[in-house]
Amino acid sequence: MTEFERAKQEAIYRVQKMNESYRQKIEGEKPKPKREPERRQNALDIMKLIRFDSVKTDPDRLLLLGVLLLLSTEKTDEKLLYALLYIMI
């Protein structure tokens, strides 16, 4: 065997050994579970639940209700939310 062939065989052996250790490392690792993003309830979801055709109120109250729902999802000051409720009465 010539020097070149011996070096070639040694290189092939090292590549195979590295590939084997890499496969063992990958197989040993557990896949990380995917986290599902938290679903925030927004005003549009709430607006879909309310049937406005059955509610017989004036448009101003509906507008205030929409603003109230939007602000409540943004974690606004409670005093502002109570003030909007008072205006709706």
Summary of the structure (lengths in Angstrom):
residues: 89
radius of gyration: 32.9
end to end distance: 98.6
largest distance: 98.6
contacts: 149
relative contact order: 0.07
helix: 66%
strand: 0%
